[in-house]
Amino acid sequence: MRPGLGLVRHTSSVIAATSGAVAIGDLRVAAGVSSTHLAQRFKELVGVTPKRLARTYRFADTVFAINPAGPVDWGDLAGGAGYFDQAHFGHEFRAFTGLTPTRYVEVRRRFLREHPGHVLDGWPLPAD
């Protein structure tokens, strides 16, 4: 077994189970390792840091919660996902998609109108 594999498996399973809404510092303390050690094992075995993995899970969970067919309360969505504030959410959204949240929903709505019943109909992917 590769060094750190058990640590990475356990930590990543907690990140997945919480949809990324967990403090990496708490995971590090519980595992009894340094931040550097945890980040290095993750980069080596997963390819990203645990913080990046948690951000990805949290963002994906949030995007899946968006219903493009109805109105979106961005403040509630951001708060419910554990983002510090709506500006933090907007920054993360642009970092992951290159779009503002509003533009993303516009693209999704247009796609749904132009391609009813498409295989990607239920997926949160813009098709612009």
Contacts in CASP RR format, 6 or more apart in sequence:
PFRMAT RR
TARGET T0000
AUTHOR 0000-0000-0000
METHOD contacts of the structure
MODEL  1
MRPGLGLVRHTSSVIAATSGAVAIGDLRVAAGVSSTHLAQRFKELVGVTP
KRLARTYRFADTVFAINPAGPVDWGDLAGGAGYFDQAHFGHEFRAFTGLT
PTRYVEVRRRFLREHPGHVLDGWPLPAD
2 45 0 8 1.000
3 41 0 8 1.000
4 41 0 8 1.000
4 45 0 8 1.000
5 45 0 8 1.000
7 31 0 8 1.000
7 33 0 8 1.000
7 38 0 8 1.000
7 41 0 8 1.000
8 41 0 8 1.000
8 42 0 8 1.000
8 45 0 8 1.000
8 46 0 8 1.000
10 31 0 8 1.000
11 27 0 8 1.000
11 31 0 8 1.000
11 38 0 8 1.000
11 42 0 8 1.000
11 50 0 8 1.000
12 42 0 8 1.000
12 46 0 8 1.000
12 50 0 8 1.000
12 53 0 8 1.000
14 22 0 8 1.000
14 27 0 8 1.000
15 22 0 8 1.000
15 27 0 8 1.000
15 50 0 8 1.000
15 53 0 8 1.000
15 54 0 8 1.000
15 57 0 8 1.000
16 57 0 8 1.000
18 57 0 8 1.000
19 57 0 8 1.000
19 58 0 8 1.000
19 60 0 8 1.000
19 61 0 8 1.000
20 53 0 8 1.000
20 54 0 8 1.000
20 55 0 8 1.000
20 57 0 8 1.000
20 58 0 8 1.000
20 61 0 8 1.000
21 54 0 8 1.000
21 58 0 8 1.000
21 81 0 8 1.000
21 82 0 8 1.000
22 54 0 8 1.000
24 35 0 8 1.000
24 38 0 8 1.000
24 50 0 8 1.000
24 51 0 8 1.000
24 54 0 8 1.000
25 35 0 8 1.000
27 38 0 8 1.000
27 50 0 8 1.000
28 34 0 8 1.000
28 35 0 8 1.000
28 38 0 8 1.000
31 38 0 8 1.000
38 50 0 8 1.000
39 49 0 8 1.000
39 50 0 8 1.000
39 51 0 8 1.000
42 48 0 8 1.000
42 49 0 8 1.000
42 50 0 8 1.000
42 53 0 8 1.000
43 49 0 8 1.000
46 53 0 8 1.000
48 56 0 8 1.000
55 92 0 8 1.000
56 96 0 8 1.000
58 81 0 8 1.000
58 82 0 8 1.000
58 83 0 8 1.000
59 92 0 8 1.000
59 93 0 8 1.000
59 96 0 8 1.000
61 81 0 8 1.000
62 77 0 8 1.000
62 78 0 8 1.000
62 81 0 8 1.000
62 83 0 8 1.000
62 89 0 8 1.000
63 124 0 8 1.000
64 124 0 8 1.000
65 77 0 8 1.000
65 81 0 8 1.000
66 72 0 8 1.000
66 77 0 8 1.000
66 104 0 8 1.000
66 105 0 8 1.000
66 108 0 8 1.000
66 124 0 8 1.000
68 105 0 8 1.000
68 108 0 8 1.000
68 109 0 8 1.000
68 112 0 8 1.000
69 109 0 8 1.000
69 112 0 8 1.000
72 101 0 8 1.000
72 105 0 8 1.000
74 86 0 8 1.000
74 89 0 8 1.000
74 101 0 8 1.000
74 102 0 8 1.000
75 86 0 8 1.000
75 89 0 8 1.000
77 89 0 8 1.000
78 85 0 8 1.000
78 86 0 8 1.000
78 88 0 8 1.000
78 89 0 8 1.000
78 90 0 8 1.000
79 85 0 8 1.000
79 86 0 8 1.000
79 89 0 8 1.000
81 89 0 8 1.000
83 89 0 8 1.000
83 92 0 8 1.000
89 101 0 8 1.000
90 100 0 8 1.000
90 101 0 8 1.000
93 99 0 8 1.000
93 100 0 8 1.000
93 101 0 8 1.000
93 104 0 8 1.000
94 100 0 8 1.000
97 104 0 8 1.000
97 126 0 8 1.000
99 107 0 8 1.000
99 126 0 8 1.000
104 126 0 8 1.000
107 126 0 8 1.000
107 127 0 8 1.000
107 128 0 8 1.000
108 124 0 8 1.000
108 126 0 8 1.000
110 128 0 8 1.000
111 118 0 8 1.000
111 120 0 8 1.000
111 126 0 8 1.000
111 127 0 8 1.000
111 128 0 8 1.000
112 121 0 8 1.000
115 121 0 8 1.000
115 127 0 8 1.000
120 127 0 8 1.000
END
